[in-house]
Each structure stands twice: as structure tokens, then as C-alpha cells.
Amino acid sequence: MLWLLALKRFAQFSGRSGRAEFWQFVIAYAAVVSLVAAYEVNTYAYQLSGDAPLALLVLMMGMLPFYAVTFRRLHDRGRSGWLIGAIWLLNAIWFGLYDSRELTRDWAIDPALTIVAGIEAWATLALIGFLVLQVSLPGHGSANRFGLPDDGSTLNVPRYATGAVAQAPSSMPPRGDPLDMLERLAGLRDQGALSDAEFDAQKVAILSRLGARL
């Protein structure tokens, strides 16, 4: 149920998210919007004038968590989340060129604008393809400039706790030091990243590993 995690982190643009969280949310988001649109069209088709306002509302409500999880997914690949902004910039350029063509249709410059608009459209498609590839590939297995991997492998903590520890990956205790690991887990619990039950479970696991080495 990692799509719920994306909703919980709806405004978190820092940190990293794995493929499972991203794609589960995207599929759930698309399914909900499609179901609402289908219901709205089938139920109120005689009242609608081509739009489905309820589906549009659901779509808009999901945009923030969608962009947030996409930012984190790109971070997991070591890419800047602001690559998404490049799509909006290219779209703005395309619409600007389109409007210009409406004004210069009979001018000599019109063929040149048509060529530039075509190149810009292909550049937009290439960027979209690149982003789809990036969110589909596995993330870096170690810490990168955006923090620790989202699988919680360093301390074996839940995914949503990684944002708290990602602030200072160089200060993380070595995996072989149980006391330091317990202290770090206690800090995560105090910050609210871990519940008491999760802290106790991790503590038992660490102490079990310690006992196995003795």
C-alpha cells in the first residue's frame, strides 16, 4: 500500500522514493480519476457540456502529491526534480509559437516559426521519454546528494523515516555499532519518524543481531 505513503508525503519534495511507491501511486491516481470520470459521464451525461467537473477536481487534488513523488523518484535516480519544470517551459514556448503563427500566418517568417515549433514539440516528447525512463529505472543503491535510499536499508527503518536520516548521511553510525544504532533509532522516535512499536521492533532486531555475535 505504498500509494498511501505518497499521499502522506503529499508536500514533501525532498528525499527519495522508490519505483514501487511511485508507480503504485500513479496507477491508483489514474484509476480513481478514470472511475470518477466514468461515473460522472454515465450519471450526469445529459447535464455535462463536454467537461467532467468532479473528475477535474479529483485530478487537481492529486497534482501536488503526484509532483512531490515524481520529484523524489527523480532524486532516487540522482536527477533534479526540476526537470519537470522544463516540460512546462517547453509547453509555454510551444503555445507562444502557436499564438505567433496565428498572427504571422501570411508573413514570410511563418515557415520558420513552423519549423521551430516542430523542433520544440519533438524536444518536449524527447524530454518526456527521458523522464519516463528515469522514473522506471532502479534508484541508486547508496546515498546520493538527495539523501539515503528509500528502502531504509541503513537502519532498516520504515520508508517514511528515511527523510529524517537523510539530512546527514555522513553522520550515520556504522552498521556494526549496535549502541549508536539504538541511539539513532531513539532520535527518530523522538522526531516522530518512528512509532513506539516500530522502535521496539527495530531494537529487538538489533539486540538479536548483537546476541548472535556474542
VENFENLIN-V839191 format. One record per pair of residues at least 24 apart in sequence whose C-alpha atoms are under 10 Angstrom apart, sorted by the first residue. I is the first residue (numbers start at 1). GAP is how many residues later the second one is. D is the distance in Angstrom with one decimal. If there is no record, write none. Layout:
BEGIN
i: <I:I>
gap: <GAP:GAP>
d: <D:D>
END
This chain:
BEGIN
i: <1:2:3:3:3:3:4:5:5:5:5:6:6:6:6:6:6:6:7:7:7:7:7:7:8:8:9:9:9:9:9:10:10:10:10:10:10:10:10:11:11:11:11:11:11:12:12:12:12:12:12:12:12:13:13:13:13:13:13:13:13:13:13:13:14:14:14:14:14:14:14:14:14:14:14:15:15:15:15:15:15:15:15:15:15:15:15:15:15:15:15:15:15:15:15:15:15:16:16:16:16:16:16:16:16:16:16:16:16:16:16:16:16:16:16:16:16:16:16:16:16:16:16:17:17:17:17:17:17:17:17:17:17:17:17:17:17:17:17:17:17:17:17:18:18:18:18:18:18:18:18:18:18:18:18:18:18:18:18:18:18:19:19:19:19:19:19:19:19:19:19:19:19:20:20:20:21:21:21:21:21:22:22:22:22:22:22:22:22:22:23:23:23:23:23:25:25:25:25:26:26:26:26:26:29:29:29:29:29:29:30:30:32:32:32:33:33:33:33:33:34:34:70:70:71:72:72:72:73:73:73:73:73:73:73:74:74:74:74:74:74:74:74:75:75:75:75:75:75:75:75:75:76:76:76:76:76:76:76:76:76:76:76:76:76:76:76:76:77:77:77:77:77:77:77:77:77:77:77:78:78:78:78:78:78:78:78:79:79:79:79:79:79:80:80:81:83:83:83:83:84:84:84:86:86:86:87:87:87:87:87:87:88:89:90:90:90:90:90:90:91:91:91:93:93:93:94:94:94:94:94:143:143:144:145:154:155:155:155:155:155:155:156:156:156:156:157:157:157:157:157:157:157:157:158:158:158:159:160:160:161:161:161:161:161:161:161:162:162:163:164:164:164:164:165:175:176:176:176:177:177:178:178:178:178:178:179:179:179:181:182:182>
gap: <24:157:24:25:26:66:24:60:64:154:155:59:60:62:63:64:66:154:55:57:58:59:61:62:57:152:55:56:59:60:151:52:53:54:55:56:57:58:59:53:54:55:56:57:58:52:53:55:56:57:59:60:151:51:52:54:55:56:57:58:59:60:62:68:54:55:57:58:61:67:132:133:149:152:153:53:54:56:57:58:59:60:61:129:130:131:132:133:134:135:145:147:148:149:150:151:152:52:53:54:55:56:57:58:59:60:61:62:123:124:127:128:130:131:132:133:134:135:143:144:146:147:150:51:52:53:54:55:56:57:58:59:60:118:122:131:132:133:134:142:143:145:146:51:52:54:55:56:57:58:59:117:118:119:120:121:122:131:132:133:141:50:51:54:55:57:115:116:117:118:119:120:131:53:116:118:48:49:52:129:138:44:46:47:48:49:50:51:113:114:46:47:50:112:113:37:40:41:44:36:39:40:43:44:29:30:33:34:36:37:29:32:26:27:30:24:25:26:27:29:24:25:61:65:64:63:74:78:61:62:63:64:65:66:77:57:58:60:61:62:63:65:72:59:60:64:65:69:70:71:72:74:58:59:61:62:63:64:65:66:67:68:69:70:71:72:73:74:57:58:59:60:61:62:63:64:67:69:72:56:61:62:65:66:67:68:69:52:55:56:65:66:67:65:66:50:44:45:47:48:43:44:47:38:41:42:36:37:38:40:41:44:36:35:30:31:33:34:35:37:29:30:33:24:27:28:24:25:26:27:30:26:27:25:24:27:26:27:29:30:47:51:29:46:49:50:28:31:36:37:41:42:44:45:35:36:40:34:33:34:24:27:28:30:31:32:33:26:31:30:24:27:28:29:28:31:30:33:34:29:33:25:28:29:31:32:27:28:31:25:24:25>
d: <9.0:9.3:8.7:7.1:8.7:9.7:9.5:9.9:9.6:8.5:7.4:6.4:8.0:8.1:6.2:9.8:9.9:9.4:8.7:9.3:6.0:8.7:9.4:8.9:8.5:8.8:9.9:7.1:7.7:7.9:8.0:8.7:9.2:6.2:4.0:7.7:8.5:6.2:7.5:6.7:6.3:9.5:8.8:6.0:8.8:9.4:8.2:9.5:5.8:7.8:8.8:8.2:9.1:9.7:9.1:8.0:4.9:7.2:8.5:5.8:6.2:9.8:9.3:8.2:8.2:9.3:7.5:6.3:8.0:9.1:7.2:8.6:7.5:9.4:9.8:9.9:9.6:8.6:5.7:8.8:9.8:6.9:7.9:10.0:9.4:5.6:5.8:7.7:8.7:8.0:9.6:7.6:5.4:8.9:9.7:6.9:8.7:10.0:8.3:9.3:7.9:4.2:5.9:7.7:5.4:4.9:8.6:9.2:8.8:9.9:9.9:9.6:6.8:6.9:7.3:6.6:5.6:9.3:9.3:9.6:8.2:7.6:9.0:9.6:6.7:8.2:8.5:5.0:4.8:8.1:7.6:6.0:9.3:9.7:8.5:9.9:7.8:5.4:8.3:8.3:9.2:9.6:9.8:9.2:10.0:8.1:6.1:9.3:9.5:6.7:9.1:8.7:9.5:9.5:7.5:6.7:9.7:8.0:5.9:7.3:9.2:9.9:10.0:7.0:10.0:8.9:9.9:6.8:6.6:7.6:6.8:7.8:9.6:9.9:9.7:9.9:8.0:10.0:8.7:9.6:9.6:8.4:9.8:6.1:7.0:10.0:8.7:6.7:7.9:9.1:9.6:9.7:9.8:8.7:8.5:9.8:8.9:7.7:8.4:9.7:9.9:7.3:9.2:9.5:9.0:8.1:7.0:9.4:9.8:8.4:8.6:9.6:8.0:8.8:9.9:9.1:6.3:6.1:9.9:9.1:9.9:9.5:9.5:7.6:9.6:9.6:8.6:9.3:8.2:5.9:9.0:9.6:9.5:7.9:9.5:8.1:10.0:6.7:6.2:9.7:9.8:8.5:9.7:9.9:9.5:8.3:9.3:8.4:8.3:5.9:8.4:9.6:9.3:8.6:9.6:8.1:4.8:6.2:8.9:9.6:9.1:8.0:9.5:7.5:8.4:8.6:6.9:7.6:6.7:7.6:9.6:7.7:7.2:4.7:5.9:9.5:8.8:9.4:9.8:9.5:7.8:7.2:9.5:6.5:7.1:7.1:9.6:9.7:8.4:10.0:9.9:9.4:8.9:10.0:9.0:9.9:8.6:9.7:10.0:8.0:9.0:8.7:8.1:8.6:8.3:9.7:9.3:6.3:9.0:7.2:7.4:9.9:9.2:9.4:6.9:8.0:8.0:6.2:9.9:9.5:8.6:8.2:7.5:8.4:7.8:9.5:8.8:9.7:6.6:7.0:9.2:7.1:9.2:9.0:9.5:9.6:7.3:9.5:8.7:7.9:8.5:9.5:9.9:7.6:9.5:9.9:8.4:9.3:9.1:7.9:8.0:8.6:9.8:7.4:8.4:7.7:8.3:9.6:7.0:8.8:9.9:7.4:9.3:9.5:8.7:4.9:6.7:9.5:8.4:8.6:7.1:8.1:9.3:6.9:9.3:9.8:9.7:9.5:8.9:9.5:9.1:9.1:6.3:7.4:8.6:7.0:9.0:9.4:9.8:8.0:7.8:9.2>
END
